[in-house]
Every structure is written in C-alpha cells, then in structure tokens.
Amino acid sequence: MRFNYFEPSSIKETVDVLHQGQGNNKILAGGTDIIIRLRRQAGSYQGLVNIKQLPDLTTFSTGPRGGLSIGAVTRLRLLETSTAIREHFPVLLEAIQVIGSLQLRNMATIGGNLCNASPSADSAPALIATGATATFIDDGGNERTVPIQRLFVGPGSSLLGSTGLLLRIDVPEPAVMTGNNFERLTPRNAMDIAIVSAASQLTLEPTNGKVRDVSIALGAVAPTPVQAPRAEDILRNREPTSVLLAKAATMAMEECNPIDDIRGSASYRRAMVGVLVRRTLERAFERAQKRR
C-alpha cells in the first residue's frame, strides 16, 4: 500500500494538510490503531499526518489544586505515572491502567483513545464523570470547546468529522470533598474491550455530608459513552446512604441502551451496569469523605 507521509511543524500546517486530503489524510499519533489497520489493509489512506512532534499537543499541565490541561497527543503512560493524576483524579488513572498493555500505553495517546469514538473507549466515562471538556478544530476550521460527552455522535463518529483535529482535554479542578472511581468488566483480566464500564464522581457538602454534585458515566452500553442523568438526580441534595446508592444504580440500568454482541447480551450488560455503578458510587463516596 502506497501513501503520502506528512510531518507538519504547527497546528495550522496540520489543519491545512488534513483539509487538502479532503478526509483521506489520516492522523498518526500513537499509531497503535492505524498501523494495525494498515497492516491488515483494513483502511485506504491517501496520506498519514504525523503529529507526534507538535509540542503544544504532546504534554499536559496541572493547576494549583489539580486541574488538568492534557494535550491530545499526550501518551497514556505519561499520564499514568503522574503524581497529580494519582492524587486528584484516580478515576482517570484507573481507566488508563486498563487500556491495553504497558508497552501499548507507552505509545498510545489520550486523544487516540477518544478520537476513535468507540462506545467502549475506557478513558471516555472517566473524563465525562470529571466534567472534562474537549477543544478541537472542526471540519470548517473553527476552534470549538464542548463537554466530552458531546464530542461523540455515534459509533466511530465524532464532531471532528473527517478533517478535524483534537487539541486538548481540560479537566476542572476538583472541589473539596470530591471522590471518583472507574470500574470495567471484560471477558478477561486485561487487554480486552469492555463489556461494560462505569465511572462516578461525587462532591459532598462539607457541612452536612449530602451530595452537592454527582456525575455517572457509562461505556459500552449505548452508541456512544453516556451519562445517567436520572440516576444522578436521585442522589443530589440527599445523604448518600447505601440504599440510595443502590437506587441510583438501578436507575442507571434503566437509562442505558445496550446491544447483544459476541461479548455479552443486552440483558447481561444492563445487569452489570447496576453492579458497576453501585461499586463506583460507593468508592467515590469513600474517597470524597477523605478529601477535606
């Protein structure tokens, strides 16, 4: 297979090359997905656009209280070994640690995991739960910022279109008494696609311990990663007792829309949503109580 190779030196040059290819020039970041597709001849590309050397996209920074600004080409291993992420966003650490193998995480990027727009992308529920946003350049050349969950429009499809470029992911600083957690169910212990995944984040009122804010996100149980707003509403402004957490988990089961496939039936996935959401809520609650 023959194709053109581009190594732009700026974001503007990258966008120009993508538009010149009219959707047939594809981004090469970590390469863990596109190289396999090339070897299997599963994709036909006019050109590959290597963005690994763009300095604005390959690193991340932290705010004074733990907020994150993550370049789209930041490698997962760099995030995995960050003390700031381990301390403030264990939900993101837990999601990253189950993505492939250590060797893969040394190459794979956070943007690549999101831009594939897979319903089972492990980083997506964790980022949704934390209230993260995505900043990108769309097909029209406009820079936009949207909540992570709005980036996805369908399986394998996102607001990036065929010539867009993801720039960064921003995660807000966690409030006092905030805890979060990610859980995933797979057929095997590692290096497999999720049957179901869930992430939760809870913020408690320091004065009375009631839930001030909550976010519950689900993966692999709908055409895109999704939130469970009705389950969240059950918890807001109430004391997070075990009974209430279980009730919210049951509501999350009703909000998802899973399918039957080779990895699991729709009914099994729905049942596991209840299990994982309850686990993540319980763990998030435990962590929130310790973060005063």
LINBEL-V184102 format. One record per pair of residues at least 24 apart in sequence whose C-alpha atoms are under 7 Angstrom apart, sorted by the first residue. I is the first residue (numbers start at 1). J is the second residue. D is the distance in whole Angstrom. If there is no record, write none. Layout:
BEGIN
I | J | D
I | J | D
END
This chain:
BEGIN
3 | 45 | 6
3 | 46 | 5
3 | 47 | 5
4 | 46 | 6
4 | 47 | 4
4 | 48 | 6
5 | 47 | 5
5 | 48 | 5
5 | 49 | 6
6 | 48 | 6
6 | 49 | 5
6 | 50 | 6
7 | 49 | 6
7 | 50 | 5
7 | 51 | 7
8 | 51 | 7
9 | 54 | 6
10 | 54 | 6
18 | 163 | 5
19 | 163 | 6
22 | 163 | 7
23 | 162 | 5
23 | 163 | 5
25 | 49 | 7
29 | 73 | 6
29 | 109 | 7
29 | 112 | 7
30 | 107 | 5
30 | 108 | 4
30 | 109 | 5
31 | 108 | 7
32 | 107 | 7
32 | 108 | 6
57 | 167 | 6
57 | 168 | 7
65 | 173 | 6
66 | 173 | 5
66 | 174 | 7
67 | 171 | 6
67 | 172 | 5
67 | 173 | 4
67 | 174 | 7
68 | 170 | 6
68 | 171 | 5
68 | 172 | 7
69 | 168 | 7
69 | 169 | 6
69 | 170 | 4
69 | 171 | 6
70 | 168 | 5
70 | 169 | 5
70 | 170 | 6
71 | 167 | 6
71 | 168 | 4
71 | 169 | 7
72 | 109 | 7
72 | 110 | 6
72 | 111 | 4
72 | 166 | 6
72 | 167 | 5
72 | 168 | 5
72 | 169 | 7
73 | 109 | 5
73 | 110 | 6
73 | 111 | 6
74 | 109 | 5
74 | 110 | 6
75 | 105 | 7
75 | 106 | 6
75 | 107 | 6
75 | 108 | 6
75 | 109 | 4
75 | 110 | 6
76 | 105 | 5
76 | 106 | 7
76 | 108 | 6
76 | 109 | 5
76 | 110 | 6
77 | 105 | 5
77 | 106 | 5
90 | 180 | 7
90 | 181 | 7
91 | 126 | 6
91 | 180 | 5
91 | 181 | 4
91 | 182 | 5
91 | 199 | 7
92 | 123 | 7
92 | 126 | 5
92 | 127 | 7
94 | 182 | 6
95 | 122 | 6
95 | 123 | 6
95 | 126 | 7
95 | 182 | 6
96 | 123 | 6
98 | 190 | 6
99 | 191 | 7
100 | 190 | 7
100 | 191 | 4
101 | 191 | 6
111 | 166 | 7
116 | 156 | 6
117 | 152 | 6
117 | 155 | 6
117 | 156 | 5
117 | 157 | 6
117 | 158 | 6
118 | 155 | 6
118 | 156 | 5
119 | 155 | 6
119 | 219 | 6
119 | 220 | 5
119 | 222 | 7
119 | 223 | 6
119 | 224 | 4
119 | 225 | 5
120 | 193 | 7
120 | 194 | 6
120 | 219 | 5
120 | 220 | 4
124 | 225 | 7
125 | 198 | 6
125 | 199 | 6
125 | 217 | 5
125 | 218 | 6
125 | 219 | 6
125 | 225 | 6
126 | 182 | 6
126 | 199 | 5
128 | 217 | 6
129 | 199 | 6
129 | 200 | 6
129 | 201 | 6
129 | 215 | 5
129 | 216 | 6
129 | 217 | 6
130 | 171 | 7
130 | 201 | 6
131 | 171 | 7
131 | 172 | 7
132 | 169 | 7
132 | 170 | 5
132 | 171 | 4
132 | 172 | 7
133 | 169 | 6
133 | 170 | 5
133 | 171 | 7
134 | 168 | 6
134 | 169 | 5
134 | 170 | 7
135 | 166 | 6
135 | 167 | 6
135 | 168 | 5
135 | 169 | 6
136 | 165 | 6
136 | 166 | 4
136 | 167 | 5
137 | 164 | 5
137 | 165 | 5
137 | 166 | 6
138 | 164 | 4
138 | 165 | 7
139 | 163 | 5
139 | 164 | 5
149 | 225 | 7
149 | 226 | 6
152 | 224 | 6
153 | 224 | 7
154 | 223 | 6
154 | 224 | 6
155 | 223 | 5
155 | 224 | 6
175 | 203 | 7
176 | 291 | 6
176 | 292 | 6
177 | 203 | 6
177 | 204 | 6
177 | 206 | 7
177 | 288 | 5
177 | 289 | 6
177 | 290 | 7
177 | 291 | 5
177 | 292 | 5
178 | 202 | 6
178 | 203 | 4
178 | 204 | 6
178 | 288 | 4
178 | 291 | 6
179 | 203 | 7
179 | 284 | 4
179 | 285 | 6
179 | 287 | 5
179 | 288 | 4
180 | 284 | 4
180 | 287 | 7
181 | 280 | 5
181 | 283 | 6
181 | 284 | 5
182 | 280 | 6
183 | 276 | 6
183 | 280 | 7
194 | 220 | 7
195 | 220 | 6
195 | 263 | 6
195 | 264 | 6
195 | 269 | 7
196 | 220 | 5
196 | 221 | 6
196 | 269 | 6
196 | 272 | 7
196 | 273 | 7
198 | 276 | 6
198 | 277 | 6
199 | 280 | 6
200 | 280 | 6
200 | 281 | 6
200 | 284 | 7
201 | 284 | 6
202 | 284 | 6
202 | 285 | 6
202 | 288 | 7
203 | 288 | 7
204 | 288 | 7
209 | 239 | 7
210 | 237 | 6
210 | 238 | 5
210 | 239 | 4
210 | 240 | 7
211 | 235 | 6
211 | 236 | 5
211 | 237 | 5
211 | 238 | 6
211 | 239 | 6
211 | 240 | 7
212 | 236 | 6
212 | 237 | 6
221 | 256 | 6
221 | 257 | 6
221 | 258 | 4
221 | 259 | 7
221 | 269 | 7
222 | 256 | 6
222 | 257 | 5
222 | 258 | 5
228 | 252 | 6
228 | 255 | 6
245 | 278 | 6
245 | 281 | 7
246 | 278 | 6
249 | 274 | 5
249 | 277 | 5
249 | 278 | 5
250 | 274 | 5
END
